[in-house]
Each structure stands twice: as C-alpha cells, then as structure tokens.
Amino acid sequence: MHLSERPSFAPSDRLTAVVTGSTGGIGSALCDELARLGWSLVLVNRSQSKALEQKSTLLTNHPDLSITLVQADLMDLADIRRACRELLDRVSKIDALYCIAGVLTSQRRLSADGHESHYAVNVLANYVIIQELAALMVSEQGQPPSMVVTMSSSAINRGNLDIENLSDPPKIGGLMGAYAQSKLALTAMCAETAQDLRSHGVLIRAIDPGPTKASGCQRYCVGLRNSCSQTLKARLRELQEPPIPTNSTGKAAFL
Ligand SMILES: NC(=O)c1ccc[n+]([C@@H]2O[C@H](COP(=O)([O-])OP(=O)(O)OC[C@H]3O[C@@H](n4cnc5c(N)ncnc54)[C@H](OP(=O)(O)O)[C@@H]3O)[C@@H](O)[C@H]2O)c1
C-alpha cells in the first residue's frame, strides 16, 4: 500500500504503538513504559506463547489497556507481508512504530528467501514493515508527526558497508561481522527513506540503545565469555552483567 492511500477510520483518542520483538529485553521494557503512559499496543512477535504471557502481565498491571497480538516470523518475507495485511485490517492508525526485533548470533542461518538471518531480520523485515504500515502513519500538516524507531548499534562505527555481500556475509559471528553489517544497512535505509517519510508527516530514527541489560546483549556476552581463553574469560566476567557504560549509550545514531 502506498503512503497516499491511507484508509480513513474514525479517530481514536488513544495513541497507538506497534512494537516488533516486544517480548525481548528492550521491547518488553518499552511496552511497560508505553502501557504506563496509556498507549494502545499492537505487539508483533514470533512466539505466541511469549506474547500471551506478556499480554497477561501487562493487563494485570494495566487492566484498561488495549493490546492486539499479531504473530509473525520476521525471517519469512511472506509471513511478514501476511502479518502486515492482518495488522492493516485490525488497526486504524499508528502513532509510533518501534522496530525492536533483532538477531545477534554466531550461527549462519538462511531464510526461506535465501537471506542470512542478520540481514533478513535486522534489515529486510524492518524495511518491508515500514513500507507496508506507512499508510497508517501519515499525519496531516499541523498534526504531530508519527514516528518510526529502529534499533541500530554502536557496532556501525567500526566498519564500512559491504553491499556486495550484505545478504550473505562471509563473517557471521561477533559484533563486527554480519551484525554490524546489518545495523549499518538498517541505519542507511532509515537515512534513505527519511525524506520521503517526512513529506508524509512521519519521522524515522535509528537509535543506538547502547549496551543494555537486556536478554540479547546478555546472551551475546555470555557466549563471548564461553568461547574464549581462561585469561580472557576472567577479564570478561563483568560482561555477564551488562549494562556496560559506553559513550554511545542512549545516543541516536541517525537523526
Ligand atoms: N541489548 C543491547 O545491548 C543492544 C544494543 C544495541 C542494539 N540492540 C538492538 O536492540 C534490539 C533489541 O535488543 P534486545 O537485547 O532486547 O534483544 P532480545 O532480548 O534478544 O529480543 C529480541 C526480540 O526479537 C525477536 N526476534 C528475533 N528473531 C525474530 C524473528 N525471526 N521473528 C520475530 N521476532 C524475532 C525475539 O523474539 P523471540 O523471543 O521469539 O526470539 C525477541 O522478541 C535488537 O534489534 C538489538 O540488535 C540491543
């Protein structure tokens, strides 16, 4: 659907946020905050059981909350498009789209479409979701803009984009391999689409949340520690307990 084809629905009082990867560390913290502020939530997740558990916890704490669950495997382009169609049917407007879901792994996994998992989830999925849902985010002149937020990383500062090998990079493991490449591509994609989105009243930001005490970072740090020598293991022990303060924490990688 093109941006100019935004369907017309009756306006709703509550602000609505779509959050992908809402069951993860950063996603769930974000949802807790949005729920506290009274936003309606549309949660896009691969695991229905984790999503149901999150919904139940959120409703226990905020009984008036409106929560819509949409299931999608972001490794699968056809499933992403199906989920977006479902979302377009069930939601009338989106005030904020938080693309939080992400992959950081040392395993090489190809999607059914032939893309390595970092590129498939961290880049392609976000691009398709933003394009498919943008029509629900258009805001008229004089109205507050709607917002797309994607999760970049400080890893983008350590290398150049290797476009030739983007969808199947030679180096998978570590922060500086496929992960950094995917976050570089994601940030570039946000910069590239910013102008078009802005002309429709949509702002896009690629944010570096910094090393965060969330499950993704936690898993990576423990994996890193287990795969190295005893001496290094001792020095890396503190990495088991992020957050690790850095200068990039909380900075927006692209504005
Ligand atoms: N944590 C940090 O310090 C840090 C630093 C910089 C950037 N980031 C970025 O911030 C984002 C969130 O990080 P986090 O630490 O909160 O990660 P996390 O706890 O590992 O959560 C990742 C989320 O993405 C979902 N996801 C992964 N693959 C998916 C797929 N194929 N389909 C649908 N959902 C999928 C996971 O769902 P399942 O539960 O089903 O796996 C989970 O909900 C990521 O994009 C990450 O790269 C994090």
The ligand as an ORCA input file, in Angstrom:
! r2SCAN-3c Opt
* xyz 0 1
  N      20.660     -5.217     24.138
  C      21.595     -4.378     23.719
  O      22.512     -4.029     24.445
  C      21.510     -3.793     22.326
  C      22.493     -2.897     21.883
  C      22.376     -2.324     20.606
  C      21.300     -2.684     19.801
  N      20.390     -3.582     20.256
  C      19.259     -3.932     19.389
  O      18.061     -3.724     20.107
  C      17.091     -4.689     19.720
  C      16.549     -5.441     20.938
  O      17.617     -5.994     21.655
  P      17.362     -6.970     22.912
  O      18.643     -7.042     23.644
  O      16.131     -6.551     23.605
  O      17.131     -8.357     22.140
  P      16.383     -9.678     22.631
  O      16.108     -9.631     24.081
  O      17.175    -10.816     22.082
  O      14.977     -9.584     21.871
  C      14.940     -9.743     20.501
  C      13.497     -9.816     20.081
  O      13.472    -10.015     18.654
  C      12.631    -11.124     18.385
  N      13.002    -11.846     17.177
  C      14.210    -12.373     16.857
  N      14.113    -13.035     15.703
  C      12.825    -12.943     15.298
  C      12.104    -13.441     14.184
  N      12.679    -14.197     13.241
  N      10.782    -13.150     14.097
  C      10.182    -12.408     15.044
  N      10.798    -11.916     16.118
  C      12.112    -12.191     16.241
  C      12.792    -12.047     19.597
  O      11.734    -12.989     19.625
  P      11.944    -14.462     20.268
  O      11.767    -14.252     21.738
  O      10.885    -15.272     19.636
  O      13.323    -14.897     19.907
  C      12.741    -11.007     20.715
  O      11.422    -10.639     20.996
  C      17.772     -5.600     18.705
  O      17.472     -5.139     17.412
  C      19.247     -5.395     19.004
  O      20.065     -5.653     17.887
  C      20.458     -4.147     21.504
*
